[in-house]
Amino acid sequence: MRNDYGRSKEHVRAFYAASEAASPASLEKVFRDYVADDYHWRGMHPFYELDGIPSVVDTFWRPLLKAFKRLQRRPDIFMAGTNEIDGESEWVCSMGHLMGLFDEAWLGIPPTGKMAFLRYCDFHRISDGRIVETALFCDILSVMQQAGLNPLPESTGVEILTPGPRTHDGLLYAPQDPAESKKTLELVNAMKDDLVNAEGFQSPDEELARTWHDDMLWFGPAGIGATYTISRYQDQHQGPFRAGLADVDFKGHVCRFAEGDYAGWFGWPNLEMSPTGGFLGMPAHDSKVEMRVVDIYRREGDKLAENWIFIDHLYFLKQQGLDVLERNRALQKHRGR
C-alpha cells in the first residue's frame, strides 16, 4: 500500500480554501482552476448525477452559498488512498460539517437567521492533478430539523451535532504507515464480508464483536440518529432495520480505501431491499428500493471503534412515493411562508 498522497491532498485542500473564499459569482472560476472540464458529480436527492462544472455550480453550490452566508468547511476526517475496487484510481475523502448563517431559504427549508450545520462527506477522484469525479453526501434532513421541521417519526437513536473522532487525529495531512492502512482495510473488509454473508444483512452481537469494540460509537444520519455500544446499536438501529426491511441485497461499492486508522466507502447504490413496513414510518412497498450509503470508520487496535454513516434518506423515501422536500414546500406555502 502506498503511503504518500501528498499532491492530491494539497490539491483538494487548496480547492476547499479557494471555494470557501469565493462568492457565488466567482465560484465557477475556482472550479475551473481545480476541476476537470468533464467533471462528474454525484449528490443526494434532489441533485443526483451532474456533469460539467456549470451544472454542479449552478445546481448545488451557488444556491447553498446564497442560503448559508459566510460558509465554513469544518472537517473532522481527511484522508486519501487507492481505490480497492479498481486497484488504481486515487481518491481523497473529507468528512465534517459545512457551517454558515442560514439566512435564506434552501430547498424550500425556511431560514433560521442562526448558525446551521450541514453534515457532509465527499469523495474526490484525482487524475492528472485535477478533480475529475466527486460524490458528495450531505444530511439535508438534519438542516430541516435545525429549522424546526420534523418530517419523520422520532429517531430510534439520538439526534445530535455529530462529533469527530474521539482521538482528534482524523486529519491525515501527513503520510501514514502503509502497514497500518492495510490492517484497517482488512478489518473493514472482514466486517463487510460478515454482513454480506449474514441473513438479511444483519449481524448478531457475537459476529459484530469480532470486528467492533463493545463500546462502538455509531453516528447515523438524521432519521436514525446515533447509538453507543453494540447492544444499543442492535436495539436502536439494526432491530428497526431488520423489522422494516427484507430481502436486503448488497450491490457493492464505487470506492473503498483506508489510510492509517481510517477507512471509508460509498456505493451507488450499496443496497437493494424490500420495505415491509415501519422503517422511517413508511408502509410496506410493493417493489425493491435502493439505498445509497457512506461509511467512515476509525480503527483502534484490532477492532473498529467509531463509524460515521450517511444515507440518502430523501432518495430512499422518494422511491416509495414520499418526496419530503416537495411535501415541505406545500406545507410552507399553506402556512404562507
C-alpha positions in Angstrom: 0.0 0.0 0.0 1.2 3.5 -0.8 1.7 6.0 2.0 2.1 9.3 0.1 -0.9 11.0 -1.5 0.5 14.5 -0.7 -0.1 16.1 -4.1 -3.7 15.0 -4.2 -4.3 16.1 -0.7 -2.7 19.5 -1.3 -4.8 20.0 -4.4 -8.1 19.2 -2.6 -7.2 21.4 0.4 -6.4 24.3 -1.9 -9.7 23.7 -3.7 -11.5 23.8 -0.4 -9.7 27.0 0.7 -10.4 28.8 -2.6 -14.1 27.7 -2.6 -14.6 29.0 0.9 -13.1 32.4 -0.1 -15.3 32.6 -3.2 -18.5 34.4 -3.7 -21.5 32.8 -5.6 -20.4 34.8 -8.6 -16.8 33.8 -8.6 -17.2 30.2 -7.6 -17.2 28.8 -11.2 -13.8 30.3 -11.8 -12.5 28.5 -8.7 -13.9 25.2 -10.0 -12.2 25.8 -13.4 -8.8 26.2 -11.6 -9.1 22.8 -9.8 -11.6 20.6 -11.6 -11.6 18.8 -14.9 -13.8 20.0 -17.7 -15.5 16.6 -18.0 -16.2 16.6 -14.2 -18.8 14.1 -13.0 -20.6 14.7 -9.7 -22.9 12.6 -7.6 -25.2 14.1 -4.9 -28.2 13.3 -2.8 -31.8 13.8 -3.7 -32.8 16.2 -5.3 -29.5 16.6 -7.1 -28.5 13.1 -8.3 -25.8 13.0 -11.0 -24.5 16.1 -12.8 -21.9 16.6 -15.5 -19.7 19.6 -16.1 -18.7 22.5 -13.9 -21.5 24.9 -14.7 -24.2 22.3 -13.9 -22.6 21.5 -10.5 -22.0 25.1 -9.5 -25.5 26.3 -10.6 -27.4 23.4 -9.2 -25.8 22.7 -5.9 -23.1 25.1 -4.8 -24.4 28.6 -5.8 -27.8 28.1 -4.1 -26.1 26.8 -1.0 -23.7 29.8 -0.8 -26.6 32.2 -1.2 -28.6 30.5 1.6 -25.7 29.9 4.1 -23.8 33.1 4.4 -20.1 33.0 5.4 -20.0 29.3 4.8 -17.1 27.5 6.6 -15.9 23.9 6.0 -15.1 22.2 9.3 -13.5 18.8 8.5 -13.1 16.2 11.2 -11.6 13.5 8.9 -9.4 13.9 5.9 -7.7 11.0 4.2 -6.6 9.6 0.8 -5.9 6.3 -0.8 -6.0 4.0 -3.8 -9.5 2.6 -4.5 -9.6 -1.1 -3.8 -12.4 -1.6 -6.3 -10.3 -0.8 -9.4 -6.8 -1.0 -7.7 -5.5 2.2 -9.3 -7.7 5.3 -9.0 -6.7 7.8 -6.3 -9.3 9.4 -4.1 -9.4 12.0 -1.3 -12.1 11.9 1.3 -13.2 14.6 3.7 -15.9 14.4 6.4 -17.3 17.0 8.8 -19.7 19.9 8.7 -20.4 22.9 6.5 -21.4 25.7 8.8 -22.9 29.1 7.9 -25.6 31.6 8.8 -28.8 30.2 7.5 -30.3 33.5 6.2 -32.2 32.5 3.0 -34.4 29.5 2.2 -32.7 26.4 0.8 -34.6 23.6 -1.0 -37.8 25.1 0.5 -36.4 24.9 4.0 -37.2 28.2 5.8 -34.1 30.2 7.1 -33.5 30.5 10.8 -31.2 33.5 10.8 -28.9 31.5 13.0 -25.9 29.2 12.6 -26.7 25.9 10.9 -24.6 22.8 10.3 -24.8 20.7 7.1 -23.2 17.4 7.8 -21.2 16.3 4.8 -18.8 13.6 3.4 -17.3 13.9 0.0 -15.0 11.7 -2.1 -12.9 13.2 -4.9 -11.2 11.2 -7.6 -7.9 12.8 -8.7 -6.4 12.3 -12.1 -3.6 14.2 -13.8 -3.6 16.8 -11.0 -7.3 17.6 -11.3 -10.5 16.6 -9.6 -12.4 14.5 -12.2 -15.2 13.0 -10.1 -16.9 13.8 -6.8 -19.5 12.1 -4.6 -20.9 14.4 -2.0 -23.3 13.1 0.6 -24.9 15.6 3.0 -27.6 15.4 5.7 -30.4 17.6 4.4 -32.9 16.2 6.9 -30.7 17.5 9.7 -31.0 21.0 8.3 -34.8 20.6 8.3 -34.6 19.6 12.0 -32.5 22.6 12.8 -35.2 24.8 11.2 -37.8 23.3 13.5 -39.2 20.8 10.9 -39.6 17.2 11.8 -40.7 15.4 8.6 -40.1 11.8 10.0 -41.1 9.9 13.1 -38.9 10.2 16.2 -35.5 8.7 15.6 -34.6 5.4 17.2 -31.2 6.7 18.1 -30.3 10.2 19.4 -30.2 13.3 17.2 -27.0 15.3 18.0 -24.5 17.5 16.4 -22.2 14.7 15.2 -18.7 14.9 16.7 -15.5 13.9 15.0 -13.1 11.2 16.2 -12.7 10.7 20.0 -8.9 10.7 19.4 -9.0 14.1 17.4 -6.5 12.6 14.9 -8.6 12.3 11.8 -7.0 15.0 9.7 -4.4 12.9 7.9 -2.4 15.6 6.1 0.9 13.7 6.6 1.8 10.4 5.1 0.6 7.3 7.0 2.2 3.9 7.7 1.0 1.6 4.9 1.1 -1.4 7.2 -1.5 0.4 9.4 -3.6 1.3 6.4 -3.5 -2.4 5.3 -4.7 -3.5 8.8 -7.6 -1.1 8.7 -8.7 -2.1 5.2 -8.5 -5.8 6.1 -10.6 -5.2 9.2 -13.4 -3.2 7.4 -13.5 -5.8 4.7 -13.8 -8.6 7.3 -16.8 -6.7 8.8 -18.3 -6.2 5.4 -18.0 -9.8 4.5 -19.7 -10.8 7.8 -22.6 -8.5 6.9 -22.9 -9.7 3.3 -22.9 -13.3 4.4 -25.4 -12.7 7.3 -29.1 -13.4 6.7 -30.8 -10.1 5.7 -27.5 -8.1 6.0 -27.9 -8.3 9.8 -25.1 -9.4 12.1 -25.8 -10.9 15.5 -24.0 -9.4 18.5 -21.3 -12.1 18.7 -20.5 -11.6 15.0 -20.2 -7.8 15.3 -17.9 -8.3 18.3 -15.3 -9.9 16.1 -14.7 -6.6 14.4 -16.3 -4.0 16.7 -15.3 -2.8 20.1 -18.1 -3.3 22.6 -18.3 0.5 23.2 -18.6 1.2 19.5 -19.8 4.7 18.6 -22.2 4.6 15.6 -23.2 8.0 14.2 -26.1 7.6 11.9 -27.9 10.2 9.8 -31.0 12.2 10.7 -34.0 9.9 10.8 -32.0 7.3 12.7 -29.5 9.1 15.0 -26.5 7.9 17.0 -26.0 4.9 19.2 -23.4 3.7 21.7 -22.3 0.1 22.3 -23.0 -2.9 20.3 -26.1 -3.8 22.2 -27.7 -0.4 21.9 -26.8 -0.4 18.2 -28.7 -3.6 17.8 -31.7 -2.2 19.7 -31.8 1.3 18.2 -30.8 0.6 14.6 -30.3 -3.0 13.4 -33.6 -4.1 15.2 -35.8 -1.5 13.4 -33.9 -2.0 10.2 -34.5 -5.8 10.4 -38.1 -5.3 11.3 -39.0 -3.0 8.4 -36.7 -4.1 5.5 -36.4 -7.6 3.9 -34.6 -9.2 1.0 -31.5 -7.0 1.6 -29.1 -7.4 -1.3 -25.5 -6.0 -1.3 -24.8 -4.2 -4.6 -21.1 -3.3 -4.0 -19.1 -0.1 -3.7 -17.9 2.6 -6.1 -14.9 3.5 -3.9 -13.3 1.8 -0.9 -10.0 2.6 0.7 -8.1 3.0 4.0 -5.4 5.3 5.3 -3.8 4.9 8.7 -6.5 4.1 11.2 -9.3 5.3 9.0 -11.3 3.8 6.1 -14.3 4.8 4.0 -16.5 3.7 1.2 -19.6 4.6 -0.7 -21.9 2.9 -3.1 -24.4 3.9 -5.9 -26.3 2.0 -4.6 -24.9 0.0 -1.8 -28.0 -2.0 -1.0 -31.3 -3.0 -2.5 -34.2 -4.1 -0.3 -38.0 -4.6 0.1 -39.7 -2.3 2.6 -42.1 -4.4 4.6 -43.5 -1.5 6.7 -42.4 0.5 9.7 -38.8 1.7 8.8 -38.8 5.6 8.9 -42.5 5.4 9.5 -43.3 4.1 6.0 -45.9 1.5 5.0 -44.9 -1.6 3.1 -43.9 -1.0 -0.6 -44.5 -3.4 -3.4 -41.1 -3.3 -5.1 -37.5 -3.2 -4.2 -35.8 0.2 -3.5 -32.2 1.3 -3.4 -30.1 2.7 -0.5 -27.0 4.9 -1.2 -24.7 4.9 1.8 -21.4 6.2 3.0 -19.5 4.6 5.9 -16.4 6.1 7.5 -14.5 4.1 10.2 -11.9 4.6 12.8 -9.9 1.5 13.9 -8.4 1.3 17.4 -6.1 -1.6 17.9 -7.6 -4.7 16.2 -11.2 -3.5 16.2 -13.4 -0.7 14.9 -14.2 2.0 17.5 -16.2 4.6 15.6 -18.4 4.6 12.5 -20.0 7.6 10.7 -22.8 6.9 8.3 -24.6 8.9 5.6 -27.7 7.6 3.9 -29.6 9.3 1.1 -32.9 9.0 3.0 -34.6 11.5 0.8 -33.9 9.3 -2.3 -34.8 6.2 -0.3 -38.2 7.7 0.6 -38.8 9.2 -2.9 -38.7 5.7 -4.3 -41.6 4.8 -2.0 -43.7 7.7 -3.2 -42.8 10.3 -0.5 -40.9 13.4 -1.6 -40.1 15.0 1.7 -38.9 18.3 0.2 -42.0 18.7 -2.0 -44.3 18.0 0.9 -42.4 20.6 2.9 -42.8 23.2 0.1 -46.5 22.6 0.0 -46.7 22.9 3.8 -44.7 26.2 3.8 -47.0 27.5 1.0 -50.0 26.6 3.1 -48.6 28.5 6.0 -47.8 31.5 3.9 -44.0 31.4 4.3 
